[in-house]
């Protein structure tokens, strides 16, 4: 079959062929990979990972309407889910700025951001950190997507999505892909010490861009 007859090249294959950043997560980090100042954070992630994944309940499943929210994006600006309606939205909940695995995860998403944009998708990171902490973290990592502060009431939005760890006061490492109509189409919760990568997000976005069989028959 000629390339013209094969349809669009899947995003993950396209990244590999173009020599772009890997979309799968890198190998798990160990204590030796980090300066002493960071090791206590990594050990916290590792110890929490041994606990049950869902402390406050199961994350909202595909098919559910995504709960509305409005959160601070900067000290003087707020962003709501409603403002992003009409396009796919990726919500990336994560435990904490500055932790090693979170830094790897957000940096990976930053590298893959052009691929998300090809599907018209908006990526948003959410944690229980405050806006000033987010600002410093985003500047250090050179992130080009908003980080929202689920700070006060602490973890309120994470609770709505079923991904708040009340015992630890942080969000799970959780991903949601929401379609243009505000319906959750894919969700995933990773162990806190594991970077889930971007493969699942890209597959979910690809599925949103493929016409259904009914639409194909109608055309």
N, C-alpha and C positions, 0 to 999 in steps of 0.2 A: 504494500500500500504506500502510495506517495505521501510525503509529509503534508501536502495540502489536504489530503483526505483523512488525516488522523485526528483532526480537531485540535483544540488548544493543548499545549504541553503543560502537564501538571506543574504547579509552582515549585514543588520540591525538586523535580527533575530539572526544571529550568535553572534553579539556583546552582545545582551541581554542574550543569553544562557551562554556565557562565563563570564558574570559578568563584561564586559568591560564598559568603559566610554560611557555615553549616546551620541547618535548622533543627537538627536533633541536639539534645543537650550534651554538653561536654561530659567527660568522665566525672564521677563524684569526687568532690574535694576531700582532702584529708588534712589533719592538723598541720602537717609539715608544709602544706602549700601556703600557709598564711603567716603573717607577722604575729608575734606573741600577743599584741594588742587586740587582734581579731579572733584569737583562738577561743576565748570564752564565749563569743557570739556563736561561733560554729558549733561548739560543744553544746550550747543551749539548743540549737536547731536539731542536733543529732539526738539529744536526750528526749526532746519533745516528740521526735519522729517515732520513738518506740511506743508512745501512747497511742490509743485508738485514734484513727484519722478524724472522725467526726465527733466532736465533743458536744456541740450545740444542736446537732441534728444533721440530716442529709441535705446536700446542696439541692437547690431547685432543679428539677429535671427538664429535659427538652419538652417543648409543648406548652410550658407554663408562660404566662405573660410576665415579662421582666418588671420587678417592682420599680416604681419611679423613685428618683432621689435627686437632691440638689446638694452639692458639696463644694467646699472651698477648693479652688485650683491655685489661687495665689492669695496673699493677704487681703486683697481688695476685689477679687473676682470669684464668682461661683459658676459652676457648670452643672447642668441638669441633664438627665437622660432624655427628656423631652426635646431639648435643644439639638440632640443628635438624631432625632427620628428621621425616617426617610432614607437611611443608609445602614448597612451592617455596623454593629458596635461590638468591640472586643473589650470585655472587662477582665482585667488581670489583678485579682486580689493577691496580696503578698504580705508576709509577716512584718517586715521591718526594713526601713532604709538602713544602709550601711552593713547589713549582714552579708557575708560572702556569697551565699547562694542567691539571695535576692539581687545582689549586684550583677552576678552572672546572668540571671534570668532577664532582668530589665535591659542589660546591654545587648543580649541576643535579640530581644524583641526590637530594639532600636536598629539593629543591623537589618532585620527582616522587614522593617517598616515600609520600604518601597513596595514589597510584595503585597502587604496588607492593603496599601493604597490602590493597587491595581484592581482590587475588588471593591473599591470605594469605601473601605472600612475605616472606622475611627477606633484607635487603640487608646484605652484609658487605664492607668494603674491606680489601684486603691489600697491604702493601708491605714492603720490607726495612728500613724505619725502626724505631727502638726505641719502646717504649711511652710514654716521656716525651715524645718528639717527637710521637707520635700524639695524646697528651692535649692538648698545646698547640695543635696544628693543629686538632683537633676543636673546641676551645673557641673559637678565633679565628673559625672558619667556622660555628660553631653547628650542628654536625652532630648528627643524632639517630639514628645507626646506628653499630654497632661498627667500629672500625679495628683490625685484627689485625696484630701485629708478627712478620713472617717474618724475624726478625733473627738468631737463632742456633739451629741452624746456618743461616747466611745463605742465604736463598732456597730452603730445603729444600722448602717447599710449592709454590712457583712451579716448581721443577724437576719435581715430581710431575705438575703440570698441563701441563708442556712450555712454560712461558712465562717462563723465567729467562734473562736476558741475562748470561752469565758474563763476557763481555768488559767489561761496564759495572757489574756487581755490583748490578743492579736487575731488577725484574720488567718484563715487557712491559705495555703498556696493553691488558689482556685482560679479556673478560667471559665468564662462564659462567652459564647458567640450568640449575639442577638440579631435577628433579622430586621429589615427595614420597617416591619409592622410592629416591632417591639416584643416579638415572641422569642423565647430562648430556644435555639436550635441545637446547641451542643454545650455540655458542661463537663468539667473534669476537676477533681481534687487530687493533688499530688502530695506525697509525704513532704514534710517541711524541709528536709535535708536534700531533696532531689529537685533538680531543675527539669521541668517537664518538656522543655523545648517548644518549638513552634509547629511541629508537624500536624498535631491535632487541630490547631487553629486553621492552618492552611487547607486541610482536608474539609473542614466545616465550611469555610468560605467557598471552596470549589463546589461543594454540594449545593450551596445557595445560588451559584451562578449557572447551574445546569438546569435547563427547562425540564419540567416533569413530562411524563409520557403523555398525559392528557393534553398538555399545552402543545406538545409536538404533533399530536394527531390533529388538533384544531388548526394548526398552521399548515 
